[in-house]
Amino acid sequence: MPELFAYTDGACSGNPGPGGWGVLMRAMDGDRVVKERELCGGEAGTTNNRMELLAAIHALETLSRPTRITIVTDSAYVKNGVTGWIHGWKRNGWKTASKKPVKNVELWQRLDEAQRTHDVTWQWVKGHAGHPENERADELARTGMAPFKPGKSNGA
């Protein structure tokens, strides 16, 4: 049975500013790519952290049945949040340890729900360090952001 990987990334031009998210999904049989799918999107006014979260969310929401998947992200915010901080936030009614509301709470809740039916392993990689799949996810994020950059027509 092939192993599934999702390489995710977010990008922002200004923070906040126009942003995009990208996902490279790969089903692997050993070293051989069995199937590949690319996803991307963006928003006009957002932050890098929101785009990083949306990349992971879209990777999981695209799955049509319970799946074992490894999500590879260059965002320590996403990895640390989903594997550690989220447990305390949920116990504290979505408040931080200092009793402040969790930033991007609606996305954290969506990510929590999206991963519920899957067996997810989270892996961090250093961004912009020559990791080919992470570099491709970054390109997809920039593609997703492009229609929202100033001077671009976004159909409005």
Buried (B, 14 or more C-beta within 10 A) or exposed (E): EEEBBBBBBBBBBEEBBBBBBBBBBBBBEEEEEEEEEBBBBBBBEBBBBBBBBBBBBBBBBBBEEEBEBBBBBBBEBBBEBBEEBBEEBBEEEBBEEEEEEBEBEEBBBBBBEBBEEBEBEBEBBEBEEEBEBBBBBBBBBBBBBBBBBEEEEEEE
